């Protein structure tokens, strides 16, 4: 869980709350014994300690395969001294012995996914023979999902919760939103949709809960040598697993396919300023973009010294260059400030997501 507040772009009305409650209770039956057993095999407890052995932070993760790679939340490592601290995990439940883990060097992605690895012998000794299939696509609004993790660190058993998705687009940090009832310690835990592993728990604040889609894992997924599949409509709610048997047939679907924007979806723009005296102008630009049919978020983030030296319109998917040009044409009419177009080359990034960066100069 993050200590800082999440950016919030979700507003749930009374009608939706009732619908959420209905879906929540109707989903309880999906967390049957077989599903929980399969989930238990692959969810890991993650523990970070300082040089003197004191607890620094704890969370959850998910085992990707017999070679010992594990996905977890990157924010668990914020301000962690990797040179002197220690990373450990427990396989198949928090009551098992802690084993040492290492973190793979972070890639260039700004998304909240980190890759750990443990000795393959430890995985074999734990008796784990099946692993989760990864799903590339993102669930639509009100779609049922399942969340798992360790909510109270090493003092609690694995918690498996039914949940629902509450938004249909990603925010500027490549997060989606849900309603699940998650708690501290579940960060990095898996999110399942129609049986596929499609995300990791990010955190919660101000009654808003977020997860990072697995299709944002980019380079780290390549390092771990795991494929990402399209979740089929109307698929089973049972947990989809990969057998340790190499002769097991592969699932149907497209491999390594990036998230696609829904047909007719408007471009989603997030605005970053470098200093507070830019906020009023940014608010005017947001209103102007909305008036011109662009889905601009009302929230404005002050990034300070992280801002570029000149104004930028950033896009992430190669298919979005035309929309970036359209956004620039609108901005050229609305503001005397100059914004250039920049492509952020992050693998498997979602379509229709843009960032407007004010300069620090």
MARTOR-301656 format. One line per 4 residues: number of its first residue (from 1); for each residue x, z negated, y negated of N, C-alpha, C, CB. Coordinates in steps of 0.2 Angstrom, whole numbers. Each point is the difference from the previous one (the first is absolute). Glycine has a CB too. Layout:
NUM = X/Z/Y/X/Z/Y/X/Z/Y/X/Z/Y  ...
***
This chain:
1 = 4/0/6/-4/0/-6/4/0/-6/-9/-6/6  7/10/-11/4/0/-6/-1/-6/-5/0/12/1  5/-14/-4/-2/-6/-5/-3/3/-7/10/-6/5  -8/13/-6/-3/2/-6/-7/4/1/12/2/-4
5 = -16/-2/-1/-7/3/1/1/7/2/-5/-8/-9  0/11/13/-1/7/1/-3/3/-6/-1/-2/13  3/9/-14/-4/4/-4/-7/1/3/11/6/-5  -16/-7/1/-7/0/3/-4/6/-3/1/-13/2
9 = -3/17/2/-4/6/-2/-7/0/4/11/6/-4  -12/-12/7/-6/0/5/-6/-4/-3/8/2/10  -14/0/-10/-5/-4/-3/-6/0/6/3/2/-13  -4/-7/16/-5/-1/5/-7/-3/-2/9/0/8
13 = -14/4/-8/-7/-2/-3/-3/-4/6/-1/9/-8  -5/-12/6/-4/-4/5/-2/3/6/-4/-7/-10  2/14/9/-2/4/5/5/1/5/-8/5/-7  14/-4/4/6/2/5/2/-6/3/4/9/-7
17 = -4/-15/4/1/-6/3/-4/-2/6/4/-4/-11  -11/6/11/-4/-1/5/2/5/6/-9/-4/-8  10/10/6/2/5/5/7/-3/4/-6/10/-7  10/-12/3/7/-3/3/-2/-5/5/6/3/-11
21 = -10/-8/9/-2/-5/4/-3/2/7/-1/-7/-10  -3/12/9/-4/3/6/6/3/5/-11/2/-7  15/2/4/5/4/4/5/-5/3/-1/10/-8  3/-16/4/4/-5/3/-2/-3/6/3/-2/-12
25 = -10/0/12/-2/-4/6/-2/5/5/-5/-8/-7  4/15/6/-2/4/5/7/2/4/-10/5/-7  16/-6/3/6/2/3/3/-5/5/2/7/-10  -5/-13/9/3/-6/4/1/2/8/-5/-8/-8
29 = 0/12/10/0/2/7/6/5/2/-12/-2/0  15/5/-5/5/5/1/6/-3/2/-5/8/-8  6/-15/6/6/-3/1/0/-3/7/2/-3/-12  -3/7/18/-1/-3/6/6/-2/3/-10/7/2
33 = 10/-10/4/6/-3/4/5/5/1/-7/-8/5  5/14/-3/5/5/1/4/2/-6/-7/5/9  3/-4/-15/3/2/-6/5/-5/-2/-10/7/-3  8/-13/3/4/-6/-3/6/-1/5/-10/-5/-4
37 = 10/6/10/5/0/5/5/5/-2/-7/-4/9  5/11/-10/5/5/-2/3/-1/-7/-7/8/7  3/-11/-11/3/-1/-7/5/-6/0/-11/4/-5  10/-9/9/4/-5/1/7/2/2/-10/-8/3
41 = 10/13/2/7/2/2/4/3/-5/-6/3/11  3/0/-16/4/4/-5/1/-3/-7/-4/9/6  0/-15/-8/1/-3/-6/6/-5/0/-13/2/-2  17/-2/-3/6/-5/0/-1/-5/-6/7/9/6
45 = -4/-15/-5/1/-5/-5/7/1/-3/-8/-8/6  8/9/-13/6/1/-3/2/-6/-4/-2/12/-1  8/-14/1/3/-7/-3/6/2/-4/-6/-7/9  6/5/-15/7/1/-4/2/-7/-2/-4/11/-5
49 = 10/-13/6/3/-6/-2/6/1/-4/-4/-5/11  6/0/-15/6/0/-4/6/-2/3/-7/-3/-10  13/3/7/6/-2/3/0/-7/3/6/8/-8  -10/-12/5/0/-7/3/-5/-1/5/5/-4/-11
53 = -9/9/13/-5/0/5/-7/-2/-2/9/-4/7  -10/3/-14/-6/-1/-2/-5/6/0/5/-9/-7  -11/8/8/-5/6/0/0/3/-7/-7/-6/9  8/13/-10/-1/3/-6/-6/4/-1/12/1/1
57 = -14/2/5/-7/3/0/-2/2/7/2/5/-12  -8/-4/13/-2/2/7/-6/5/-1/4/-11/5  -5/15/0/-5/5/0/-1/3/7/3/3/-11  -6/3/12/-1/3/6/3/7/0/-11/-7/1
61 = 11/10/5/2/7/1/-3/3/6/11/-3/-6  -9/9/8/-3/4/5/6/3/4/-11/1/-6  12/-2/13/5/3/4/-2/8/1/3/-11/5  2/15/-6/-2/7/0/2/3/7/2/1/-12
65 = 2/-4/16/2/3/6/6/-4/4/-3/11/-5  5/-8/11/4/-4/4/7/0/-3/-7/3/10  9/1/-15/6/0/-3/1/-6/-5/1/12/2  -6/-16/-3/0/-6/-4/-1/1/-8/8/-4/9
69 = -10/10/-11/-2/0/-7/-7/-3/-2/7/11/0  -7/-14/-6/-6/-4/-2/-1/2/-7/3/-9/8  -9/10/-10/-3/1/-7/-2/-7/-3/-3/13/3  5/-14/-9/-3/-6/-3/-1/2/-8/5/-8/9
73 = -7/3/-13/-1/1/-7/7/-1/-3/-12/-4/0  14/8/-5/6/0/-3/0/-6/-5/1/13/1  -6/-15/-4/0/-5/-5/2/-7/3/-9/6/-6  9/-6/12/2/-7/3/8/-1/-1/-9/2/9
77 = 12/4/-11/7/-1/-1/2/0/-8/2/6/11  -7/-7/-15/1/0/-7/4/-7/-2/-11/6/-2  17/-5/-1/4/-5/-2/4/-4/6/-7/-1/-10  6/4/16/4/-2/6/7/2/0/-11/0/6
81 = 15/-5/-5/8/1/1/1/2/7/3/-8/-9  -2/15/10/1/3/7/7/-2/2/-8/9/-2  12/-10/-3/7/-2/2/1/-6/4/4/7/-10  -8/-12/8/1/-7/2/-6/-2/4/7/-3/-9
85 = -13/6/8/-6/-2/3/-1/3/7/-5/-1/-11  0/-1/15/-1/2/7/-7/2/1/9/-8/4  -10/14/0/-6/2/1/-1/-1/8/0/9/-10  -6/-11/12/-2/-2/7/-7/3/1/8/-10/1
89 = -9/11/5/-7/2/2/-2/-3/7/1/11/-7  -8/-12/8/-2/-2/6/-4/5/3/0/-12/-3  1/14/9/-4/5/4/-5/-3/4/9/8/0  -15/-5/0/-6/-3/5/-2/-7/-2/4/8/9
93 = -4/-9/-15/-3/-7/-2/5/-4/-3/-8/1/9  6/-6/-14/5/-4/-4/3/-5/4/-7/2/-10  4/-4/16/3/-5/4/6/2/4/-11/-5/1  12/11/-1/6/3/4/6/-1/-4/-7/8/6
97 = 13/-8/-3/7/-1/-4/1/5/-5/4/-5/10  -1/3/-16/2/4/-5/6/4/2/-5/-8/-9  5/15/7/6/4/2/2/3/-7/-4/2/12  11/-1/-12/2/3/-7/-2/7/-1/10/-7/1
101 = -11/9/-7/-2/7/-2/4/2/-5/-12/-2/4  13/9/-5/3/3/-6/-4/4/-3/11/-1/6  -10/2/-13/-4/5/-4/4/6/-1/-6/-9/-6  2/15/8/3/6/-2/1/1/-7/-5/5/11
105 = 10/-2/-14/1/1/-7/-6/4/-3/12/0/2  -15/-3/-7/-6/3/-3/1/7/-2/-3/-11/-4  -2/15/5/0/7/-3/-2/0/-7/-3/5/12  2/1/-15/-1/1/-7/-7/-1/-2/9/8/0
109 = -14/-9/5/-7/-1/-1/-1/-7/-4/-3/7/10  -2/-7/-14/-2/-6/-4/-6/-3/4/4/5/-11  -6/-3/17/-5/-3/3/2/-6/4/-5/11/1  0/-15/1/1/-7/2/1/0/8/-7/-5/-10
113 = 12/9/12/1/0/7/7/-1/2/-10/8/2  12/-12/2/7/-2/2/1/1/8/2/-8/-10  4/10/12/1/2/7/5/-5/2/-3/12/-1  1/-16/6/5/-5/4/1/3/7/-4/-10/-7
117 = 10/7/10/1/2/7/3/-6/3/1/12/-3  -3/-13/10/3/-5/4/3/3/6/-9/-8/-4  13/4/8/3/3/6/-5/2/5/9/-7/-2  -8/13/5/-5/3/5/-1/-5/6/3/12/-4
121 = 2/-15/6/-1/-5/5/-5/-5/-1/12/2/3  -12/-4/-9/-5/-6/-2/-7/3/1/8/-5/-8  -9/12/6/-7/3/1/-2/0/8/2/7/-11  3/-5/15/-1/0/7/-2/-7/3/8/11/1
125 = -4/-16/-3/0/-6/2/-7/-3/-2/12/-2/0  -15/4/-5/-7/-2/-2/-5/3/4/4/-2/-12  -3/7/16/-5/3/5/-5/4/-4/2/-10/7  0/13/-13/-4/5/-3/0/7/2/1/-8/-10
129 = -6/11/12/0/6/3/-4/6/-3/2/-6/10  -6/4/-15/-4/4/-4/1/-1/-7/-8/1/9  7/5/-13/1/-1/-8/-5/4/-3/12/-1/2  -13/0/-8/-6/3/-4/2/7/-2/-3/-11/-4
133 = -3/15/4/1/7/-3/-1/-1/-7/-4/6/10  8/-2/-14/-1/0/-8/-5/5/-2/12/-4/-1  -16/3/-4/-5/4/-3/2/2/-7/-9/-5/8  9/12/-9/2/2/-7/-5/0/-5/7/8/6
137 = -13/-7/-4/-5/0/-6/-3/-7/-2/-3/12/5  0/-12/-10/-3/-6/-3/-7/0/1/9/0/-9  -12/-6/11/-7/-1/1/-4/1/-7/2/-8/10  -8/11/-9/-5/0/-6/-3/-6/-2/-2/11/3
141 = -1/-12/-9/-3/-6/-2/-5/-2/5/2/3/-12  -2/-10/13/-5/-4/4/1/2/8/-8/0/-9  14/3/10/2/1/7/2/-7/3/3/13/-2  -5/-14/8/3/-6/3/7/0/3/-12/-2/3
145 = 16/-3/-5/7/0/3/1/-7/3/4/8/-9  2/-9/12/2/-7/3/6/-2/-3/-6/3/10  7/-9/-12/6/-3/-3/3/-5/5/-4/2/-12  11/-3/12/3/-5/5/6/-3/-4/-5/6/11
149 = 6/-12/-9/6/-3/-3/0/-8/2/1/9/-9  4/-12/6/1/-7/1/-1/-4/-7/8/2/10  -14/-5/-11/-2/-2/-6/3/-7/-2/-10/6/2  13/-9/3/3/-7/-2/7/0/3/-11/-6/-1
153 = 15/11/1/7/0/3/0/-2/7/4/-2/-11  1/-2/13/1/-1/6/-4/-6/3/11/4/-2  -16/-6/-2/-4/-6/2/-7/3/2/6/-8/-8  -7/14/8/-7/3/2/1/6/5/-4/-4/-12
157 = -2/5/16/0/6/4/-1/6/-4/-4/-7/10  4/13/-6/-2/6/-4/-7/0/-2/9/6/7  -10/-3/-13/-7/0/-2/-2/8/0/1/-11/-7  -6/13/9/-3/6/0/-7/0/-3/6/3/11
161 = -6/1/-17/-6/0/-4/-3/7/-1/5/-9/-6  -12/10/7/-3/6/-2/0/1/-8/-8/-1/10  8/7/-12/0/1/-8/-3/7/-1/11/-8/-1  -11/9/-6/-3/6/-2/5/3/-6/-12/-3/4
165 = 12/9/-5/4/4/-5/-5/0/-6/7/7/8  -4/-9/-14/-4/0/-6/1/5/-5/-1/-12/2  7/16/-1/1/6/-5/2/6/4/4/-8/-9  -5/14/5/2/6/4/6/4/-3/-12/1/2
169 = 16/-5/-6/6/3/-3/6/-6/0/-7/9/-6  13/-6/5/6/-5/0/1/-2/-7/5/5/10  -2/-11/-12/2/-1/-6/7/2/-2/-7/-10/0  10/8/-5/7/3/-2/5/-3/4/-4/2/-11
173 = 3/-7/15/5/-3/5/-2/3/7/2/-10/-8  -6/15/9/-2/3/6/-3/-6/5/9/8/-1  -14/-11/-2/-4/-5/3/-7/2/1/8/-9/-4  -11/7/9/-8/1/0/-2/-8/1/0/12/5
177 = -7/-12/-6/-3/-7/-1/-5/-1/6/2/0/-12  -3/-6/14/-5/-2/5/-3/-7/-1/7/7/8  -11/-9/-4/-3/-7/0/0/-2/7/-7/2/-10  12/-8/11/1/-2/6/0/-8/1/6/11/2
181 = -4/-14/-7/1/-7/0/7/-2/3/-12/-1/2  17/5/-4/7/-2/2/3/-6/-4/1/12/2  4/-15/1/3/-6/-3/8/1/0/-10/-7/5  13/3/-8/7/0/-1/3/0/7/0/-6/-11
185 = 5/10/12/4/0/7/-2/7/4/0/-13/0  -6/16/-3/-2/6/4/3/6/-3/-11/-5/2  15/5/-8/3/5/-3/5/4/5/-1/-6/-11  0/12/12/4/4/5/-4/1/6/10/-4/-5
189 = -15/1/6/-4/0/6/-4/7/1/-1/-12/0  -1/14/6/-2/7/0/-8/1/-2/8/1/10  -10/5/-12/-6/2/-1/-2/5/5/1/-3/-13  -7/2/16/-2/5/5/-6/4/-2/5/-7/9
193 = -6/13/-8/-6/4/-1/-1/4/6/2/0/-13  -8/0/16/-2/4/6/6/-1/5/-7/8/-7  10/-14/8/5/-1/5/7/2/-2/-9/2/8  10/1/-14/7/2/-2/2/-4/-5/-2/12/2
197 = 9/-13/-2/4/-4/-5/0/4/-6/7/-7/8  -11/5/-14/0/5/-6/3/-4/-6/-10/6/5  12/-12/-5/3/-3/-6/2/-7/2/-8/6/-7  11/-9/2/3/-7/0/-3/-4/-6/11/4/5
201 = -12/-11/-3/-3/-4/-5/5/-1/-6/-7/-6/9  4/7/-15/4/-1/-6/-1/-7/-3/0/13/-3  -6/-15/1/-1/-6/-3/-7/-1/-3/12/-1/-2  -13/-4/-1/-7/-1/-3/1/-4/-7/-5/0/11
205 = 1/1/-16/0/-3/-6/-7/1/-3/13/0/-2  -16/-5/-2/-6/1/-3/-5/4/4/7/1/-11  -8/-4/17/-5/3/5/1/7/1/-8/-8/-5  14/11/4/1/7/2/6/0/5/-4/4/-11
209 = 3/-1/17/5/0/5/2/8/1/-5/-10/6  12/10/-5/3/7/1/4/1/6/0/0/-13  0/6/15/5/2/5/4/6/-1/-8/-5/8  13/6/-5/4/6/-1/-1/5/6/9/-7/-6
213 = -11/13/5/-1/5/5/6/2/4/-9/4/-7  9/-4/13/6/2/4/3/7/-1/-5/-8/9  1/12/-12/2/7/-2/5/0/-6/-10/4/5  11/-10/-8/5/-1/-5/7/-3/3/-10/-2/-8
217 = 11/2/14/6/-3/3/5/5/0/-6/-7/7  5/14/-8/5/5/-2/6/0/5/-4/-1/-12  10/0/9/6/0/3/1/-5/6/5/4/-11  -8/-10/9/0/-6/5/-3/2/7/0/-8/-10
221 = -6/12/10/-3/2/6/5/5/3/-12/-1/-5  15/5/2/5/5/3/5/-4/3/-2/9/-8  5/-14/5/5/-4/3/-2/-3/7/5/-2/-12  -11/-1/12/-3/-3/5/-2/5/6/-4/-10/-8
225 = 4/16/6/-2/5/5/-7/-1/3/12/1/3  -17/-2/-8/-7/-1/2/-4/6/-4/1/-13/2  -6/16/2/-4/5/-3/-6/-3/-3/5/8/9  -8/-4/-13/-6/-2/-4/-5/5/2/6/-6/-10
229 = -12/4/12/-5/4/2/-7/0/-4/5/-1/11  -9/6/-11/-6/0/-4/-5/-4/4/3/11/-5  -6/-16/2/-5/-3/4/-7/4/0/5/-11/-4  -7/12/10/-6/4/1/-6/-3/-2/6/5/10
233 = -11/-1/-13/-7/-3/-2/-3/-2/6/-1/8/-10  -3/-14/10/-4/-2/5/4/-3/6/-8/8/-4  15/-9/3/4/-3/5/-2/-7/2/9/8/-4  -6/-10/10/-1/-6/3/3/-6/-5/0/5/12
237 = -4/-11/-12/3/-5/-4/5/-4/4/-11/-1/-5  12/2/12/5/-3/4/7/1/-3/-8/1/10  12/-5/-10/7/1/-2/4/5/4/0/-12/-3  2/17/0/4/6/3/7/-2/1/-8/8/-5
241 = 10/-7/11/7/-3/2/4/6/3/-4/-12/1  10/12/-2/5/4/3/3/-3/6/3/6/-11  -4/-3/17/3/-3/6/8/1/0/-11/2/6  14/-7/-3/7/0/1/2/6/5/1/-12/-3
245 = -6/14/7/1/6/4/1/6/-3/-6/-6/8  12/10/-8/1/6/-4/-4/6/2/12/-4/-1  -15/3/7/-5/5/3/-7/0/-3/7/0/10  -8/-6/-14/-7/0/-3/-1/5/-4/1/-12/1
249 = -7/15/-1/-2/6/-4/0/-2/-8/-7/5/10  9/0/-14/0/-2/-7/-7/1/-3/11/4/-1  -13/-7/-4/-7/0/-3/-1/7/-3/0/-13/-2  -6/15/1/-1/6/-4/0/-2/-8/-7/5/9
253 = 8/0/-13/1/-1/-7/6/3/-3/-7/-10/1  8/10/-7/5/3/-4/6/-5/-1/-8/9/-5  14/-8/7/5/-5/-1/3/1/-7/3/0/12  -1/-6/-15/4/0/-7/-4/4/-5/11/-1/6
257 = -17/0/-6/-4/3/-6/-2/-4/-5/-5/7/8  7/-5/-14/-1/-5/-6/-7/-1/-2/11/4/-4  -13/-9/1/-7/-2/-2/-2/6/-5/2/-13/1  -8/15/0/-3/5/-4/-6/-3/-4/3/9/9
261 = -3/-6/-15/-5/-2/-5/-7/2/3/8/0/-10  -13/-4/9/-7/2/2/-2/7/-5/-3/-12/4  -1/16/-1/-2/6/-3/-4/-2/-6/-1/7/10  3/-4/-16/-4/-2/-6/3/-6/-4/-10/6/5
265 = 15/-9/-2/2/-6/-3/4/1/-7/1/-5/12  -3/1/-17/4/1/-6/7/-3/0/-12/-1/-6  16/3/2/7/-2/0/0/-8/-3/4/12/-2  0/-16/6/0/-7/-2/6/-2/-4/-7/-3/10
269 = 6/1/-16/6/-1/-5/1/-7/-1/-2/11/-5  8/-14/5/2/-7/-2/5/1/-5/-2/-5/12  1/0/-17/4/0/-6/5/-6/-1/-10/6/-5  16/-4/4/5/-5/-1/3/0/-7/3/1/12
273 = -2/-6/-16/3/0/-6/6/-4/0/-11/1/-6  15/0/1/7/-4/-1/-1/-6/-4/6/11/2  -10/-11/-7/-1/-5/-5/-7/-1/-2/12/2/-4  -14/-8/1/-7/-1/-1/-3/4/-6/2/-11/4
277 = 3/13/-8/-3/5/-6/-2/7/2/7/-7/-7  -6/8/14/-3/7/3/-6/-1/3/12/3/2  -15/-9/-1/-6/-1/3/-6/3/-3/5/-11/4  -6/10/-10/-6/3/-4/0/8/1/0/-10/-8
281 = 6/13/7/0/7/1/-1/2/8/8/1/-10  -6/-5/14/-1/1/7/-7/0/2/11/-5/3  -15/0/-6/-7/-1/1/-4/6/-2/1/-12/-1  1/15/-5/-3/6/-3/1/6/5/2/-4/-12
285 = 4/5/15/2/5/4/-5/-1/7/12/1/-5  -12/-7/7/-4/-1/6/-8/2/-1/8/-9/3  -10/7/-9/-7/3/-1/-1/7/-1/-1/-11/-6  6/14/3/0/7/-1/1/4/7/5/-1/-11
289 = -1/-2/16/0/3/6/-6/0/4/12/-3/0  -16/-3/0/-6/-1/3/-5/5/-3/2/-13/2  -2/14/-9/-5/4/-3/1/7/3/0/-7/-10  6/9/12/2/7/3/0/0/7/7/2/-10
293 = -11/-7/13/-1/1/7/6/-3/5/-7/10/-3  12/-14/0/5/-3/4/-1/-7/1/8/8/-5  -7/-10/11/-2/-7/2/6/-4/-1/-7/4/9  7/-6/-16/6/-5/-2/-2/-7/0/4/9/-7
297 = 1/-13/10/-2/-7/1/1/-3/-7/5/0/12  -10/-5/-13/0/-4/-6/6/-5/-1/-13/2/0  15/-4/5/6/-5/0/6/4/-2/-5/-7/9  9/3/-14/6/3/-2/6/-5/1/-6/6/-9
301 = 11/-4/13/6/-4/2/6/0/-5/-4/2/12  6/-7/-14/6/0/-4/6/-1/4/-6/-5/-10  10/10/11/6/0/4/6/-1/-3/-6/8/7  6/-9/-14/6/-2/-4/6/5/1/-4/-12/1
305 = 10/9/1/6/4/1/0/5/6/6/-9/-6  -11/9/10/0/4/6/-3/7/-3/-2/-9/8  -1/10/-14/-2/6/-3/5/5/-1/-9/-6/-5  8/12/6/5/6/-1/1/0/-8/-4/6/11
309 = 9/-2/-12/3/1/-7/-5/5/-4/12/-2/4  -16/6/0/-5/4/-3/-6/0/4/9/8/-4  -15/-6/1/-6/0/3/0/5/6/-6/-3/-11  2/0/17/0/4/6/-7/0/3/12/-3/2
313 = -14/8/1/-6/1/4/3/0/7/-8/5/-9  7/-10/13/3/1/7/-5/1/5/9/-8/-3  -8/13/8/-4/1/6/4/0/6/-7/7/-7  4/-8/13/3/-2/6/-1/5/6/-1/-11/-4
317 = -4/15/4/-1/5/5/1/7/-3/-9/-8/6  12/12/-2/2/7/-3/-7/4/-2/11/0/8  -16/-2/-4/-6/4/-2/-3/-2/-7/-3/0/13  5/-5/-16/-3/-2/-6/4/2/-7/-3/-10/7
321 = 7/15/-6/3/3/-6/-5/3/-5/10/2/7  -15/2/-4/-5/3/-5/-4/-6/-4/-1/10/8  -1/-15/-4/-3/-5/-3/4/-4/-6/-7/-1/11  14/1/-9/4/-3/-5/1/4/-6/6/-5/9
325 = -7/11/-8/0/5/-6/-6/-1/-4/7/8/6  -13/-9/-3/-6/-1/-3/0/-6/-4/-6/6/9  9/-12/-6/0/-6/-4/4/1/-6/-1/-7/11  7/10/-10/5/1/-6/-4/4/-6/10/0/8
329 = -14/5/-6/-3/4/-5/-5/-5/-4/1/11/7  -5/-15/-3/-4/-5/-3/4/-4/-5/-8/0/10  13/-3/-8/4/-5/-4/3/3/-6/3/-6/11  -1/13/-10/3/3/-6/-5/1/-6/7/6/8
333 = -14/-6/-6/-5/0/-5/-2/-7/-3/-4/10/6  6/-15/-2/-2/-7/-2/5/-4/-3/-8/1/9  14/1/-8/5/-5/-3/6/4/-2/-3/-8/8  6/6/-14/6/3/-2/6/-1/4/-4/-1/-12
337 = 4/-4/16/6/-2/5/1/6/5/-3/-13/-2  9/14/4/1/5/4/1/-3/7/6/7/-9  -9/-4/14/0/-2/7/3/6/4/-9/-9/-1  14/8/5/2/5/5/-2/-1/7/10/2/-7
341 = -10/3/11/-3/-1/7/6/-1/5/-10/7/-3  10/-13/7/5/-1/4/-3/-1/7/7/-6/-9  -4/9/14/-2/-1/7/4/-6/3/-3/12/2  -1/-17/1/3/-5/4/0/2/7/-3/-9/-8
345 = 9/10/11/0/2/7/0/-5/5/7/10/-4  -13/-13/5/-1/-5/5/-3/3/6/0/-9/-9  3/9/15/-4/3/6/-7/-3/1/12/2/5  -16/3/-3/-7/-2/2/-4/-4/-5/4/0/12
349 = -3/2/-18/-3/-3/-6/-7/3/0/10/-2/-6  -15/-2/3/-7/2/0/-1/5/-6/-4/-11/5  -1/15/-4/-2/5/-5/-4/-3/-6/0/9/9  0/-6/-14/-4/-2/-6/1/-6/-3/-8/6/5
353 = 15/-9/-4/2/-6/-4/5/2/-5/-3/-7/11  2/5/-17/5/1/-5/2/-6/-4/-5/12/-1  10/-12/-2/2/-6/-5/2/3/-7/4/-7/10  -6/4/-15/2/2/-7/4/-6/-2/-11/7/-2
357 = 18/-5/0/5/-5/-2/1/1/-7/5/0/11  -6/-5/-15/2/0/-7/8/-1/-1/-11/-4/-4  14/7/0/8/-1/-1/2/-7/-3/1/12/-1  4/-14/3/3/-7/-3/3/1/-6/2/-4/11
361 = 0/10/-13/3/1/-7/-5/0/-6/8/7/6
***
